[in-house]
Amino acid sequence: MADTDGNSDLFGTALFDHYMGTRSEPLYQCDGPQRQTHPIEAFYFEPFASESDRGSWLCQQISGPLLDIGAGVGRHALYFQSQYETTAIDPSSKLVETMTDRGVSDARIGGLFGLTGQFDTEQFQSAIVIGTQLGLVRSMAGLTAFLSDLATITAENATAIIDSYDPTDHRTSELLGYRSDAEHGVASRAFWFEYTDKSDPVLLFRLFSPDRIREAAAGTPWMVAAIQRSVESAYYRIALEKASSELPRRERISTVVGCQNHEEQQCASNCECPTNIEHRCHAHFNHQPARNEWAKDAPGPPDKLTNTE
């Protein structure tokens, strides 16, 4: 392991150096003897693809004013600021400097924690937390506390996008730094960044399944409105919206595209693949509901499941 500098920001420094054209060494993610090169250009500097499946889905879920939490080098903020008033925050001063130089109009130091001290009540219409940094809340209680703070600074009918890797999907165990957990629907991931023969402190992320996010959101004004899954990995995104006290909480199920066992566009009714199981109607456990079927007596908050990528 390289020398550790507790005050360093090697992740932010590597991305800044990459942007400036001065990076001569890879940025590594490490866990014990394992390490892998982090794909800086592909993950952070390729333009936001609004016409892709993932991009168009995101565009449909949000409006402005928009808060981009953990904005990195401003990939999303650069696109959305042409449509909405957009504020981008990141705890790394190097990344805020990079965002500003790249043209993000409102880039600030900030992060997941202390949102109510940074922003006014109901200041934003939407918020995005993309990059799996949500796992830094480290616990179910921490997740509920974050969602409560996010509810405070967003409007009454706000939306939010968060993401994670699903611990109930076997592919999550392939992630560098994966740690299993006896508790259902949660796991952990621990790794550190290494750059120029130095290493940052270990980062500990908590991974949550969609059901555990539903559970954490139940104690807040948020409810799960939609889920988008990747067919390549256990990665997924959840769209949250503020729950109205005047409307009953019902679960909306939409047809799933892309069965993991079949070439057909929709799972067979008896298919046991994780995709089909996840998207079965919660009130009718033994069948795949028709498109847009409403399960009026379904337990828990509504969940409009959308097409996978």
N, C-alpha and C positions, 0 to 999 in steps of 0.2 A: 504493500500500500504506500502511496506517495505521502509526502509530508502534509499534515493537516493544518490548515489556517482557519481557525474558528471565526475570524472576522472577514473572511474572503467571500466573494460572490463569483466563483469560477464559472458558474452557468451563465450569468449575465455578462461576464467578461468575455467568454468565448463567443457568445452571440454578437456582442459589440465588435469584437475583433473581426469576426466574419463579415459583418456589415462594412467595416472600414477597409477590408481587404488585407488585413495584417495577420490573420490567423494562419499559422504554419503547422499547427499540430491538431490532432483530433480532440474532440470532447468525448470522454468516455463515461458511461454509466457502469458502476461497479458494485458487486456484492461478493465479498470474500475474494476468492481467486478468479471469479467470473467477471468479465467486463465486455462491453460491446460499444461500438462506435455510435454516438448519437447523431442522427441525420439532420443536421441543423438546417440546411437549405430546404429540404423537402418539408420539414415540420413547421418552419417558422417564416420563411421568406418567399415561398411560392405564393402568388396572389390568391386571394379567396375566390373559389370557383362557385359563383352564385347559381350557375346553371346545372351543377352536379346534383345528384340525388340528395346528398347530405347538405349541400349549400342551399338548394331550393327549399328543403324542409325547414332549415333554420330561418330563412327569410320569411317564411309563412308564419312563424311562431312569434316574431318580435315586432316592436314598433319603438317609437322614441317619445321622450328622451331616453337614451340607452346608456347603461353602465356596463362596461367591459371589465370584469374583475380578473386579474392575472393576465393582462393583455399581451404580455411578451413584447414582441417587436411591433405590435400594432396591426397584425394581419387582418383581423376582423374590423378594428376601429377605422382603418384606412378606407375600407369599403363602405361601412355603414354611415360614416360621418357626412357623406354626400347626400344622404337621405334623411338623417335624423341628427338632432343635437346629441353628440356622443362624448362620454367621458371615459377615458381609459386609465386604469390604475394597475400598478405592479409594485411589489416591494423592492425591486432591484433598481437602484439609481442608474445603473448602466443601461438597463432596458428602457427606462423612462427617457434617458438621453437619446437612445436609438430611435424610439418612437417619435420624439419631437423632431429629430433631424430628418426622419422619413416623411414628415408632414402630418402627423397626428396633431390635431388642433388643440386638444385638451388632454394632455398626458400628465399624470400625477403619481407621486409615491403613495402607495396604499395597498391593501390586500383584503383577505377574507375577514380578518378580525378587526373589530372597532368601527364597523360601517356606520353605526348610528352617531359616532363622534365625528365622522368625516363629512356626512351629508345630511341634508334636511329631510324631514318627514315627507313622505310621498313625493320625493323629488323626481323619481324615474318611472317611466311606463314599462320598461323591460330591463332585464339584466341577463348577462351571459357569464357563465363560469366554465370555460372550456379549456381542457388540458389536464383533466383529472386531479387538479390541485385541491378540489373539494375534499379529497381524502385526508388533507392536513388537519381537518377537524378532529380526527383520531377516535371518535366514539359516536354512538347514537345520540347521546346527550349533547355532544358538541355539534352534531349535524342539526338537531332541533334548534339549538341556540342560534346557529348561523342562519337558518331559515327564518327564524323569528326576527332577527336583525334585518335581514333582507326584506321582509314584509314591511318593516317600519319605514324604510326609505323608498318604497315603491308604492305606486298608486293603488286605489281600491280595486281596479280591474286589471292589475299588472300581470305580466307573464315573465317567466325566467327559464333559462336553459342551463342544466347542469349535466355532468357526465361522470362515468365511472367504468370499471370493468366488473362484470357480473361474477361473483364467486361461485354461483351455482352452475356456471358454464365451465366444463372441464378444461377448456382452453386457457382459462385464466391462470392455471397452475404452470403454464409455460412461460409466464412473464419473469424477467429477471427480478430477483429479490422477493419472489412470492413466498408468503408464509400462510399456511392454512390456519383455521380456527375451529374450535369445537362448536362454537355458536353458529347456527344456521344462517346463511345469507350474508355473512361478513367474512372478511379475510384481511390480511395486511400485506404491504409491500415495503421493503426497506432497501435502499441503495444510496450510493453517494456519487457525485460527479468528480471526475479527475481531469485536470487540464494543466498543461505545462509542468508536469511532475509535482503538482500539488493536488490536494483533494479537499473538497468541501465536507462539512459535517454530514453524518448520515441523515437522510430524509425518511420519515416514517409516514406512510399513507395507509388509511383505512379504506378498504374496498367494500361497497355496499351493493346488494342486489336491488332490483326495482321494488320488491316487496318491502325491504327494510327502509327504503326511501319513502315509500307510502306510509309506513309506520311512523317514521320521524316527522313527516309532514302533517300527520293527523293532529298533532298538538300545536299547529300553527295555522295561519289563514290560507296556506297553500294546499292545493290538491294536485295529484298527477293527472295531466290532461292528455299526454301523448308520449309514446316511446318510439325511438328509432334505433334499430339494432344494426350492427355491421355483420355481414355474412362472412367476412374474413377473420374475425376475431371475436372475443367476448366483450368488446367495447360497445357501449350504448350511450345514447343521450335521452334525457327526459325533459319534456316541456311541462312546466308547472304553471298553474294559473290560480288566481285568488278565488277561493270558494265563496259563493254567495250564501248567506244564511237564509235567504228567501227561497232557495231552490233545493230540492232533495238531491242527495248525493247518489248518482247512478253511474254505472260502469258501462262505457260505450266501447264496443269491440268492432274493429274493422278487419277486413280480410288481410291476411299476411301474404306477402309475395316472397318466394325464394325458400322453399323447403330445404333443409340440410340433408335429407335422404333421397329426395326425388327431383327429377328434372322439371316436373310440372310446376306451374306458377303457384299452385296452392297445395298445401299438405292434404293427403288423403285423410279421411275422418279417423282412421285407426292408426295413423302414423304416430310414433312415440318420440319423434325427434324433439329436442329442447325448444325449437322454434314453435312447433305446433302446441306443445304443452303450455308454453308461456302465454300463448294467445287464445287459449280456450276461454270460453265465457265463464266467469267466476260463479255465475248462478246455475249454469248447466254444465257440470263438470264432464259430462260424457259425450259432448259433441262440439264440433267447430261451428260457431254461430254464423249465420248469414251476414253479409256486409251491412254494417251500421245497425245491427240488432241491438236493441236496448234491453238490458237485464235489470229490470226495475227493482228487483229484490236483492241485487248483488250486494255482498258485504263490502264495506270500505268505500274509499273515495273513487270517483270516476277515473277511467283510464282508457283513452282513445288510442288504440294501438295502430300504428301506421305501417306503411310498407317498409321493409328492410332494404338495406343497400345491397 
